[in-house]
């Protein structure tokens, strides 16, 4: 990866350097995928479902009903 960082450093494209900085910041997580073959995709999917659910039930004041519906959707 460090060879790639060096090559990208010579680039004049701002977007390429921004991508390099992002990857460098998350380097441990990126490399972990290749070692463990695991991602946080299931957590991201769950968070997305909850976010969409909250948008649909905006303004619901009954917390018990909200939690019941959340359990029904997310299983």
FENURKA-V703882 format. One record per backbone hydrogen bond with DSSP energy under -0.5 kcal/mol. CO is the residue of the C=O (numbers start at 1). NH is the residue of the N-H. E is the energy in kcal/mol with one decimal. If there is no record, write none. Layout:
# FENURKA-V703882
[[CO | NH | E] [CO | NH | E]]
This chain:
# FENURKA-V703882
[[1 | 5 | -2.4] [2 | 6 | -2.0] [3 | 7 | -2.1] [4 | 8 | -2.6] [5 | 9 | -2.0] [6 | 10 | -0.8] [7 | 10 | -0.7] [8 | 11 | -1.7] [12 | 14 | -0.5] [13 | 17 | -1.7] [14 | 18 | -2.1] [15 | 19 | -2.2] [16 | 20 | -2.3] [17 | 21 | -2.4] [18 | 22 | -2.1] [19 | 23 | -2.6] [20 | 24 | -2.8] [21 | 25 | -2.1] [22 | 26 | -1.7] [24 | 27 | -1.1] [26 | 30 | -2.3] [27 | 31 | -2.7] [28 | 32 | -2.1] [29 | 33 | -1.4] [30 | 34 | -0.9] [31 | 35 | -1.3] [32 | 36 | -3.3] [32 | 37 | -0.6] [33 | 37 | -2.0] [40 | 44 | -2.3] [41 | 45 | -2.6] [42 | 46 | -2.3] [43 | 47 | -2.6] [44 | 48 | -2.1] [45 | 49 | -2.2] [46 | 50 | -2.4] [47 | 51 | -2.4] [48 | 52 | -2.5] [49 | 53 | -2.5] [50 | 54 | -2.8] [51 | 55 | -1.9] [52 | 56 | -1.8] [53 | 57 | -1.9] [55 | 58 | -0.9] [57 | 60 | -2.1] [61 | 63 | -1.0] [62 | 66 | -2.2] [63 | 67 | -2.7] [64 | 68 | -2.4] [65 | 69 | -2.7] [66 | 70 | -2.3] [67 | 71 | -2.4] [68 | 72 | -2.0] [69 | 73 | -2.1] [70 | 74 | -2.6] [71 | 75 | -1.3]]
